[in-house]
Amino acid sequence: MRSVLPVASLVLLALAGSAAATAAEPAARTPRSQDLHYRWRLEGVSGVLSRLLGLLPTTGDAVMALRVVPDDRLEVAFTASSEKADAGDYWKYETVVDLGAWQSLSVRETLHYRKKNKSESFELAEFGVLDVLSGLQLMRFAPPAESERRTIWSGGKLYPVAITMVGFERLEYDGRTVTVRHLKIHGLKEPQQRYWKSRAELWLTDDEAALPVELLFHQALGRLRLSLVGASAAGSPRPGG
């Protein structure tokens, strides 16, 4: 696995009705240090096959840790594990974002799964692009009003993509119904450019917190869905546990 999205493939190894609302210019928000706690599950063909065969994990926990550091940078670490994995098994994807230019500086992937231990690092500063995890932060803290073209780094390759505001919806979160902004990253077909076949979707609460309550990553054989369990201050215990 060479990018955050085939996250579904990595997890296999490692481990909402629409509502009308008045569109408004999305406000840029200042990133803050916090931990976001998720439950993940596989859907689609990969999820069905995994459940039928009983060999691969289909659910688990994940944490997205955000840390604002000096020099106007944001460090993001996404760590996923599953109930079927051995103790200490996990997959971790880290990125460093230059908040001034909104571009990725570096990416690091680490996989501990049974006897398999793998770590890879990539320097991206020279490309002036975003990796997918950084793109999710852009959607949260500096979302486009409608659609914005970007170049994304994924698996060591560059792809033209659009970050698009889909619309407003209503979702259940924390025992209540909340209004959310639905955004997505999808590939663009351009001459002499690679086409990114994956797709990432994000649902953000339409308030100052802009909590990413739902994430959905589409792959050829299925989808990986992440549902927010709760948010906590950086380094605090997981909510409810």
N, C-alpha and C positions, 0 to 999 in steps of 0.2 A: 504494500500500500504506500502510495507516494504523495498523497495530498489529504487535506482534511475532508474532502468529499470525493473519494470513496470512503467516508466514515463508516458506511454500512458494512463494507468489506472488512474494515479494521475491527469493528465490533464483533463480527463473526469470529475473528481470530482471537481477539483479546477478551476476550471476555467469555364550519362553524357557521351557523346560519348567518346570512348577510343582513345587515341593518343599515338603514339610511342615516346619513349624518352630513353635516355641512362641511365641505372641504375647506381647509385652511392651510396657509403656508406653514409647513412644519418648522418648529423652532429648533435651532441648534442647541445642544445641551452639553454641559461640561462633563467629561468622563470622570468617574469617581472610583475609588478602590472599593470593591465589594466581592462577595462570593455568591454565585447563583447556583442553586442546587436543583438538579433535574432527575427525572426518571426517563429512561429511554426504552424504546421497543421497536422491533423490526416489523414492518408491514409488507404487504404484497407477496410476490412469489417467494422471495428469500425467507420471509417470516413464516409462511405456510409450510415450506419444506423443512425448515428448522424445527417447527413444532411437531410435524409428522414423524420426522426421523429421530427427534429427541437427542440429537448429537451436538447441536450448536446453541449457544445462548441466544435468547430472543428478547430479554429484558435486563435491565441493570440500572445502576446509578451513575451519575456524572456530575462533575463540578466545573463551572467556568469561573476561574478566578481572575479578576481584573485588578491591576495595580498601576496607579499613576506614579511615575517616577520622574526625577529631575530631567531637564533638557526637553520638556514638553513631549514626553514619551508615555505610551501606554503598553504595559506588558500583559498579555492575555495567555492563560494556560487552561486548556480543556483536558480534563482527565476522566476517562470512562473505565468502568469495571462491570462485572456481572456476577450473579450468584453462582453460576456454574464454573467460574474461573477459580483457580487456586488462590489462596491468600497471598497477597503481594503481586498478583497479576494485574496489569493495567495497560492502557494505551494513553499516551499523553502527547498533545500537540500544542506547541507554544509559538507565539508570534510577538514581535515587537513592532509597535506602530509609531511612526512620526506623526504626531497630532497636528503639527503646523502645516505639513504638506498632505496629510492623510494618505500615507503610503507605507508599505511594509518595509522594515529594515532587515529582518531575519526571521527564519522559521526553523524550528527544531521538532523532530518526531522521535518519540521513545516508545518502544514496545517491549513489555515483559509478559511473556505468555509461556508458562511451563518451562521448557528448556530453551525457548527462543528469546534471546535478548538482542535488541537491535536499536541503534540510535543513529539518526542522520541530521545534519545541520545544513542550512542553505542561507547564503547571503543574498538579499534582494534589493539592497539600497540602490544599486546602480541602475536597476530597471525602472524605478519610479512607478511601481504597480502595487496592487493589493493582492494578498492571498485571501482565501475564502473567509477565514476566521476574522481577518481585519475588515473584510467587506461587511460582515455582520455588525461589527462595531460602528462602521460608517452609517449603516442603515439605522442604527439605534441613536447615535449622537448627532449626526448631520444628514438626516434623510432628505432625499430629493422631493421637490413638490410633485413632480410627475415621473420623469425618467431621466437617468443620467448614464452616459456611456463611460465605461471604465475598461482598463485592461487588467485581467486577473491572472495571477500565477497559480498553477495547479499541477502537481506532479512533475515539476521541472519544465513546464511548457507555459506559453503565454496565449491567452484567449481574449478576444473582444467580448464584453458582456454589457448588459444593461441592468442597472439597479432601478427598479420600477415601483412606484406607489400604486398598489392594486386598488385599495379602497378601505372603507371602514366596515368593521364587522362587530359582532357581539360574541364573547366567549365566556365560559365559566372558569373562574380562577379564585381560589381561596374562599370557596363557599358563596361566591356572588357572581353576578353577571357584569362584565366590564366591557367598555368600548375599546376596541383595539384598532391599530393601523396595520394593515396587511401589506408587506413589501416582499419583493422577490429579486433574486439575481438569476438571470438566464442568459444563455449564449446568443450571440449575434452572428448571422451568416454574412460574412464580408469577403470580398475577393482576396485570394491569396493569404487568407488567415485561417487558423485552426478554429473549428467549431466546438464549443464546450457543450457536451451533451447532457451534463448534469444540471440540476436546478436546486436552488436553496430558497426556502420561504421562511418568513419571520413575521410573528404577530406581536406587536408592542402595545402595552397599555397607553392610551391616549391621555397621558397626564405627565407631570414633571418627572416622575420616576422612570417612565418609558421602559417598563420591565418587559423583557422578552419572554412572554408566557408560553409561547409555542414556537418550535423550530421544526422544519421538515426538510430532509435532504432526499432528493430523488436520484436514484441510480437505475441502470437498465433492468435489474432483476428485483427491485424492491425499493422500499423507502425506510428511512430512519427518522422516527419522530421523537422529539424531546419535549417533555412537558414540565414546566417550572413547578417545583415543590415549594420553594421559598427563597428569599434573598436575605443575606446577613452581612454585617459589617466585615471588612477584611479580617480573616483569621478567627472569626467567632465560630462557635460550634454550630453544626447544622440545625436549622429550625426543627423543633419537635424531637430532637435526639441528641 
